[in-house]
Amino acid sequence: MPQHTPEHAAEQARAPQPRHPAPPQAGPLRALTRPPQLLPGDRVAVVAPSSPVEPERLTAGCAVLRSWGLEVEVAPHVLDGHPGLGHLAGRDADRAADLQNAWLDPAVSAVICARGGYGVHRMVDLLDWEALRAVPPKVLVGYSDVSSLHEAFAQRLGVSTLYGPMASAATFLTDGPTAEHLRRTLFQPATTTVLTSATAGPLVPGRARGITAGGCASVLAAERGTPGARPSFAGAVLVLEDVNEQPYQLDRILTQLLRSGALDGVAGVALGSWEGCGRPDRVREVMLDRLGPLGVPVLWELGFGHGPSSLTVPLGVPALLDADAGALTLEVPALAERPHRVPR
């Protein structure tokens, strides 16, 4: 058990204090600034903003990234443990510093999260958002708990991000199509503008256009009322998925989003995987009950998130949702085109 000594209290007092931005103004979503695509030889930084990382998985994930021709830099505190709270990958200030330093480093082209779990909520307000805004955008990749970072980067930086597999995630290491879809999204984004899966189909039929936004449903619900949270997802094609939440818990999560006004004006909804959430028919009933009255298209099981195989979904880009066709089509590639290097 950790000892709460005077030295510990003094250390806590010296820790960076949260930086609370002014609340964002209500209004429809706009397309965000897309970072440039990656090229072989680019450097990427791996950070751990949430839960502890298994060294063996991290090693294996970094090997995959290097096999794509990337230089991989593991941030200093990725393998840390928190001195008192075993569910965190190190102290809040250290996790924030790793992320911030990677984003500010001009030699780094992408920041890839090692894993999710829990922890971003504790450190997101420790970041210097003015400093992060002052540098050119780069790629951010992650899912699950990283949904809080996706929201913060959208609201505070105006930068689009990738809701995709993480460096030590099981699906990234064991499922070839998951890793390959991320690789093509990073290096050849024009080839991944149509997102679909064998399980995708209409829960509520129809077509809708909007800006992609969203992520892990329970994390988005936890964002409500926090500093910098968006007033609503008006104008969004909202992407939602989750893991290990039973149907009644999903009901509560969606009801909180509805009652808070988060879903007011949403253009359409694309649902991903619901791994460990109980019987699919029960989950489907909850989704139809809670989302059906919105009167917008809802696409069932697009195949992203915590499932055994997962697509990479860009957030912050204009897209067409066609529930009947079982597809989400990006109207621009996930990342901006970048001239290839001329070999010497």
C-alpha positions as CSV (number, residue, x, y, z in Angstrom):
1,M,0.0,0.0,0.0
2,P,1.5,3.4,-0.9
3,Q,2.6,5.7,1.9
4,H,1.1,9.2,1.9
5,T,4.1,10.9,3.3
6,P,4.9,14.7,3.4
7,E,7.3,14.1,0.5
8,H,4.5,12.5,-1.5
9,A,2.3,15.5,-0.8
10,A,5.0,17.9,-1.8
11,E,5.5,16.0,-5.0
12,Q,1.8,16.1,-5.8
13,A,1.8,19.9,-5.2
14,R,4.6,20.3,-7.7
15,A,2.8,18.3,-10.4
16,P,1.4,20.2,-13.4
17,Q,-2.0,21.7,-12.8
18,P,-5.0,21.1,-15.1
19,R,-5.5,23.6,-17.9
20,H,-9.2,24.1,-18.4
21,P,-10.1,25.7,-21.8
22,A,-13.1,27.8,-22.4
23,P,-16.2,25.7,-23.3
24,P,-16.5,25.2,-27.1
25,Q,-19.3,26.9,-28.8
26,A,-22.3,25.0,-30.1
27,G,-22.7,24.5,-33.9
28,P,-22.5,21.9,-36.6
29,L,-19.2,20.0,-36.9
30,R,-16.7,21.1,-39.5
31,A,-14.1,19.0,-41.3
32,L,-10.8,19.1,-39.4
33,T,-7.2,19.6,-40.6
34,R,-5.8,16.3,-41.9
35,P,-2.2,15.4,-41.0
36,P,0.0,14.2,-43.9
37,Q,0.3,10.6,-44.7
38,L,3.4,8.6,-43.7
39,L,6.3,7.6,-45.9
40,P,8.9,4.9,-45.4
41,G,11.6,6.2,-43.1
42,D,9.3,8.4,-41.0
43,R,9.7,8.3,-37.3
44,V,6.7,7.4,-35.1
45,A,6.5,7.7,-31.3
46,V,4.8,5.1,-29.2
47,V,3.2,6.4,-26.0
48,A,1.1,4.9,-23.2
49,P,-1.6,7.4,-22.0
50,S,-3.7,4.9,-20.2
51,S,-3.1,1.4,-18.7
52,P,0.1,-0.5,-18.2
53,V,1.8,-2.1,-21.2
54,E,3.1,-5.7,-21.5
55,P,6.7,-5.5,-22.6
56,E,6.4,-8.6,-24.9
57,R,3.4,-7.2,-26.7
58,L,5.1,-3.8,-27.1
59,T,8.2,-5.4,-28.6
60,A,6.1,-7.4,-31.0
61,G,4.1,-4.3,-32.0
62,C,7.1,-2.2,-32.6
63,A,8.6,-4.9,-34.8
64,V,5.4,-4.8,-37.0
65,L,5.8,-1.0,-37.3
66,R,9.5,-1.3,-38.2
67,S,8.6,-3.9,-40.8
68,W,6.6,-1.1,-42.6
69,G,9.8,0.9,-42.9
70,L,9.2,3.2,-39.9
71,E,11.6,4.3,-37.3
72,V,10.0,3.6,-33.9
73,E,10.7,5.6,-30.8
74,V,9.3,4.3,-27.5
75,A,8.6,7.2,-25.2
76,P,10.5,7.1,-21.9
77,H,7.6,6.2,-19.5
78,V,5.7,3.7,-21.7
79,L,6.7,0.7,-19.5
80,D,6.3,2.6,-16.2
81,G,4.0,1.5,-13.4
82,H,2.1,3.9,-11.2
83,P,3.6,3.9,-7.6
84,G,0.1,3.3,-6.1
85,L,-2.5,2.7,-8.7
86,G,-1.7,-0.5,-10.7
87,H,-4.3,0.3,-13.4
88,L,-2.2,3.2,-14.7
89,A,0.8,3.2,-17.0
90,G,2.9,5.5,-14.7
91,R,2.2,8.9,-13.2
92,D,-0.3,11.3,-14.8
93,A,2.3,13.9,-15.4
94,D,4.8,11.5,-17.0
95,R,2.1,10.1,-19.3
96,A,1.2,13.6,-20.3
97,A,4.8,14.6,-20.8
98,D,5.5,11.6,-23.1
99,L,2.5,12.5,-25.3
100,Q,3.3,16.2,-25.4
101,N,7.0,15.7,-26.1
102,A,6.2,13.3,-29.0
103,W,3.7,15.8,-30.5
104,L,6.1,18.7,-30.3
105,D,9.1,16.8,-31.7
106,P,9.5,17.9,-35.3
107,A,11.2,14.6,-36.2
108,V,8.1,12.6,-35.2
109,S,5.4,12.1,-37.9
110,A,2.9,10.0,-35.9
111,V,2.0,9.3,-32.3
112,I,0.7,5.7,-31.8
113,C,-0.8,4.7,-28.5
114,A,0.4,1.4,-27.0
115,R,-2.9,0.4,-25.5
116,G,-6.1,1.7,-24.0
117,G,-7.7,0.7,-20.7
118,Y,-8.1,3.8,-18.5
119,G,-6.1,6.9,-17.7
120,V,-6.5,9.5,-20.4
121,H,-9.2,11.4,-18.3
122,R,-6.6,11.9,-15.6
123,M,-3.9,13.4,-17.8
124,V,-5.6,15.2,-20.7
125,D,-5.9,18.5,-18.8
126,L,-2.2,18.5,-18.0
127,L,-1.3,19.0,-21.6
128,D,-0.2,22.4,-22.8
129,W,-2.8,22.8,-25.6
130,E,-1.4,26.2,-26.7
131,A,2.0,24.6,-27.4
132,L,0.4,21.6,-29.1
133,R,-1.6,24.0,-31.4
134,A,1.5,25.8,-32.4
135,V,3.1,22.9,-34.3
136,P,2.0,21.3,-37.6
137,P,-0.5,18.4,-37.2
138,K,0.6,14.8,-37.2
139,V,-1.1,11.5,-37.0
140,L,-2.6,10.2,-33.7
141,V,-3.7,6.5,-33.6
142,G,-5.6,4.7,-30.9
143,Y,-9.0,3.5,-29.8
144,S,-11.0,2.6,-26.6
145,D,-9.8,5.0,-23.8
146,V,-8.0,7.0,-26.4
147,S,-11.5,8.3,-27.4
148,S,-10.9,11.1,-24.9
149,L,-7.8,12.2,-26.8
150,H,-9.6,12.0,-30.1
151,E,-12.2,14.3,-28.7
152,A,-9.6,16.7,-27.2
153,F,-7.6,16.8,-30.4
154,A,-10.8,17.6,-32.4
155,Q,-12.0,20.2,-30.0
156,R,-8.8,21.9,-28.9
157,L,-6.5,21.4,-31.9
158,G,-8.9,21.0,-34.8
159,V,-6.9,18.0,-36.1
160,S,-8.4,14.8,-37.5
161,T,-7.2,11.5,-36.0
162,L,-7.4,7.7,-36.5
163,Y,-9.6,5.4,-34.4
164,G,-7.5,2.4,-35.0
165,P,-5.4,-0.5,-33.5
166,M,-2.7,0.2,-31.0
167,A,0.9,-1.0,-30.9
168,S,0.4,-3.7,-28.2
169,A,-3.3,-4.5,-28.9
170,A,-4.0,-8.2,-29.5
171,T,-5.8,-7.6,-32.8
172,F,-2.9,-5.6,-34.2
173,L,-0.5,-8.5,-33.3
174,T,-2.7,-11.5,-34.3
175,D,-5.1,-10.3,-37.1
176,G,-3.4,-9.6,-40.4
177,P,-6.3,-7.6,-42.0
178,T,-6.4,-5.3,-38.9
179,A,-2.7,-4.4,-39.2
180,E,-2.9,-4.2,-43.0
181,H,-5.8,-1.8,-43.0
182,L,-4.0,0.5,-40.6
183,R,-0.8,0.3,-42.7
184,R,-2.7,1.2,-45.9
185,T,-4.5,4.1,-44.1
186,L,-1.2,5.5,-43.0
187,F,0.8,5.1,-46.2
188,Q,-1.9,4.8,-48.9
189,P,-5.0,6.6,-47.5
190,A,-6.6,6.9,-51.0
191,T,-7.1,3.1,-50.9
192,T,-9.1,3.0,-47.7
193,T,-11.9,5.5,-48.4
194,V,-14.6,2.9,-48.4
195,L,-15.2,1.2,-45.0
196,T,-17.4,-1.9,-45.0
197,S,-17.5,-5.4,-43.5
198,A,-19.2,-8.7,-44.0
199,T,-21.4,-8.0,-40.9
200,A,-22.4,-4.4,-41.9
201,G,-26.1,-3.7,-42.6
202,P,-28.9,-1.4,-41.8
203,L,-30.3,-1.1,-38.3
204,V,-32.2,2.0,-39.5
205,P,-32.1,2.4,-43.3
206,G,-31.1,5.5,-45.2
207,R,-28.1,7.7,-46.2
208,A,-26.6,10.7,-44.5
209,R,-23.6,12.9,-44.9
210,G,-21.6,14.3,-42.0
211,I,-18.2,14.7,-40.3
212,T,-17.0,11.5,-38.6
213,A,-16.7,11.7,-34.8
214,G,-17.1,9.4,-31.8
215,G,-15.4,6.3,-30.5
216,C,-15.9,4.2,-27.4
217,A,-19.5,4.8,-26.2
218,S,-18.8,4.6,-22.4
219,V,-15.8,7.0,-22.7
220,L,-17.8,9.5,-24.7
221,A,-20.5,9.4,-22.0
222,A,-17.8,10.0,-19.4
223,E,-16.7,13.1,-21.4
224,R,-20.1,14.8,-20.8
225,G,-19.7,17.8,-18.5
226,T,-15.9,17.8,-18.6
227,P,-13.8,20.8,-19.5
228,G,-13.7,21.2,-23.3
229,A,-16.4,18.7,-24.1
230,R,-18.3,19.4,-27.3
231,P,-21.9,20.6,-26.8
232,S,-23.2,18.0,-29.1
233,F,-22.4,15.8,-32.2
234,A,-24.7,17.9,-34.4
235,G,-23.8,17.3,-38.0
236,A,-21.8,14.2,-37.2
237,V,-21.7,10.7,-38.6
238,L,-21.2,9.3,-35.1
239,V,-19.2,6.1,-34.8
240,L,-19.9,4.1,-31.6
241,E,-18.5,0.8,-30.2
242,D,-17.7,-0.6,-26.8
243,V,-16.5,-3.7,-24.9
244,N,-17.7,-5.6,-21.8
245,E,-20.7,-3.5,-21.3
246,Q,-23.9,-5.5,-20.8
247,P,-27.1,-4.5,-22.7
248,Y,-28.5,-2.6,-19.6
249,Q,-25.2,-0.8,-19.2
250,L,-25.3,0.2,-22.9
251,D,-28.8,1.4,-22.4
252,R,-27.6,3.6,-19.6
253,I,-24.7,4.9,-21.6
254,L,-26.8,5.8,-24.6
255,T,-29.5,7.3,-22.4
256,Q,-26.9,9.6,-20.8
257,L,-25.7,10.7,-24.2
258,L,-29.3,11.4,-25.2
259,R,-30.3,13.2,-22.1
260,S,-27.1,15.3,-22.1
261,G,-27.9,16.6,-25.6
262,A,-24.8,14.9,-27.1
263,L,-26.9,13.3,-29.9
264,D,-29.0,16.4,-30.8
265,G,-28.7,17.0,-34.5
266,V,-26.6,13.9,-35.3
267,A,-26.7,13.1,-39.0
268,G,-26.3,9.3,-38.7
269,V,-24.7,6.6,-36.6
270,A,-22.2,3.8,-37.6
271,L,-22.0,1.1,-35.0
272,G,-18.9,-1.1,-34.6
273,S,-18.2,-4.1,-32.5
274,W,-19.7,-5.0,-29.1
275,E,-17.2,-7.6,-27.9
276,G,-18.2,-9.1,-24.5
277,C,-21.5,-7.1,-24.4
278,G,-23.8,-10.1,-24.3
279,R,-26.1,-11.6,-26.9
280,P,-25.9,-9.6,-30.2
281,D,-29.7,-9.6,-30.5
282,R,-30.0,-8.0,-27.1
283,V,-27.5,-5.4,-28.0
284,R,-29.3,-4.8,-31.3
285,E,-32.6,-4.3,-29.4
286,V,-31.0,-1.6,-27.2
287,M,-29.4,0.2,-30.1
288,L,-32.7,0.3,-32.0
289,D,-34.7,1.4,-28.9
290,R,-32.3,4.2,-28.0
291,L,-31.1,5.3,-31.5
292,G,-34.1,4.5,-33.7
293,P,-36.1,7.5,-32.4
294,L,-33.4,9.9,-33.7
295,G,-34.8,9.3,-37.2
296,V,-31.4,9.1,-38.8
297,P,-29.7,6.2,-40.6
298,V,-28.0,3.7,-38.3
299,L,-25.5,1.2,-39.6
300,W,-25.1,-2.1,-37.7
301,E,-21.7,-3.8,-37.1
302,L,-19.3,-1.9,-39.4
303,G,-16.4,-3.9,-37.9
304,F,-14.2,-1.4,-35.9
305,G,-13.2,-1.2,-32.3
306,H,-12.6,-4.1,-29.8
307,G,-13.6,-7.0,-32.0
308,P,-11.3,-9.8,-33.2
309,S,-10.7,-7.9,-36.5
310,S,-11.0,-4.1,-36.8
311,L,-11.0,-1.4,-39.4
312,T,-9.2,1.9,-38.9
313,V,-11.8,4.8,-38.9
314,P,-10.7,8.4,-39.5
315,L,-12.4,10.9,-37.2
316,G,-12.9,14.5,-38.4
317,V,-13.4,13.9,-42.1
318,P,-16.5,14.3,-44.3
319,A,-18.2,11.0,-45.1
320,L,-21.3,9.4,-46.6
321,L,-23.1,6.8,-44.5
322,D,-25.1,4.4,-46.5
323,A,-26.8,2.0,-44.1
324,D,-28.6,0.1,-46.8
325,A,-25.3,-0.6,-48.6
326,G,-23.5,-1.4,-45.3
327,A,-20.7,1.2,-46.0
328,L,-19.2,4.4,-44.7
329,T,-17.4,6.2,-47.6
330,L,-14.9,9.0,-46.8
331,E,-15.2,11.9,-49.2
332,V,-11.5,12.7,-48.8
333,P,-8.7,10.3,-47.8
334,A,-8.0,10.0,-44.1
335,L,-4.6,11.8,-44.4
336,A,-3.4,14.5,-46.7
337,E,-1.3,13.7,-49.7
338,R,2.5,14.1,-49.2
339,P,5.1,14.1,-51.9
340,H,7.3,10.9,-51.8
341,R,11.0,11.3,-51.1
342,V,13.3,11.2,-54.1
343,P,15.9,8.5,-53.6
344,R,19.4,9.8,-53.4
